[in-house]
Amino acid sequence: MAEELGGIEPATASALRTSKGTDPAHGEGRPSAADQPVISRLSRLDRFLPGWIGAAMLAGLGLGAAIPGLNRALGRVAIHGTSLPIAVGLLLMMYPVLAKVRYGEVARIAADRRMMAASLVLNWLVGPAVMFALAWALLPGQPAYRTGVILVGLARCIAMVLIWTDLADGDREMAAVLVALNALFQVLAYAALGVFYLDVLPSWLGLPTQTLSVSMGTIAATVAIFLGIPLVAGYLSRTLGERARGRAWYESRVLPKIAPLALYGLLFTVTVLFALQGRTIISEPLQVARIALPLLGYFGIMWFGGFAIGWRLRLGYPRTAALAFSAASNDFELAIAVAIGVFGVTSGEALAGVVGPLIEVPVLVGLVYVALWARGHLYRQEPEGLRVLAGAQSDPMDAA
């Protein structure tokens, strides 16, 4: 996908196709890029991403098992409850994605009330309720794990949703808007929702309750670090680059050079995550598997539900992908920080928070490929979807 940044994006390619399915750039009767299988249009790095992710997981497990004390050394220095190496990996992977965002289009995109309403409902009403129900249904005798899983469900994604949307060729401007919206609601609502789902709602249902004490300042600091820093860096890169040489130069020369950093950052983050928890995963595989069950159900329900809603609202593929990945992703940095700060680094709540990204990463990588398959099949057959798709990201500069 890094290779696509300098040329015509898939949405624009769809707009350029003729009614006979040919590409003007290649002559009559020649199949356009959009007619080729999705996988064949991916870069080698993107095409084999599940393999790279698997290799990073195994490397992390091997390092954690082979080097005694590595997890303690990696976790000794932390930024607001998150290990410094993980924080560096997250910032590294988010910067290129945010540097791709066309910030001048954000105001127009934010005016899509259907998209905004669907995202708010999915993220702040449906998501927490689904995770609460799954946690109680699948972890009835594990209060610590159950609490940790619920904390993950309450932390709406402000980081990795950007890279999932970008990998799936979704609408990155819309993803940036949804991330900003989630960040705002996170600061305002996370603590209140934690009290509601851990104390108020269980008491109404006659279930055991759990006290949660976390300040808005703690949440705001996490949001500022993991969203604010790469957002400012990405905005300055685009603004200064376009001001100096223009959009065409910035998108054809600068972005292709920095785009691979996002995937390298992702692979580095996965390796460190599995290195930190390697011994726990190896020594307590059954506990990890138990925690994984509600998480697997959650990611599947939220992603397919979000994609179905986008399809029903005829948002077009790019925005539907952004909506689905926003709904299915979680801010594990915040969940882990809260779990460690409230319950301790060795608690079951903290373990559940750590298992969250360990399950989320491979599952959502798989869903990236599901999204790409859906684009090649569902949206090819939907004329209105193609019109929305072509209009969502096309720009005169792309065709120049």
Secondary structure as UniProt FT lines:
FT   HELIX           2..4
FT   TURN            5..6
FT   HELIX           10..16
FT   TURN            19..20
FT   TURN            24..26
FT   TURN            28..29
FT   HELIX           33..35
FT   HELIX           39..41
FT   HELIX           44..47
FT   HELIX           49..66
FT   TURN            68..69
FT   HELIX           70..76
FT   STRAND          78..79
FT   TURN            80..81
FT   STRAND          82..83
FT   HELIX           84..100
FT   HELIX           103..105
FT   HELIX           106..110
FT   HELIX           113..121
FT   HELIX           122..126
FT   HELIX           127..138
FT   TURN            140..141
FT   HELIX           143..154
FT   HELIX           160..167
FT   TURN            168..169
FT   HELIX           172..195
FT   HELIX           196..200
FT   HELIX           201..204
FT   TURN            205..206
FT   HELIX           216..223
FT   HELIX           224..228
FT   HELIX           229..245
FT   HELIX           247..249
FT   HELIX           250..254
FT   HELIX           255..258
FT   HELIX           260..276
FT   HELIX           278..283
FT   HELIX           285..312
FT   TURN            313..314
FT   HELIX           317..328
FT   HELIX           332..343
FT   TURN            345..346
FT   HELIX           348..377
FT   TURN            378..380
FT   HELIX           383..393
FT   HELIX           396..399
//
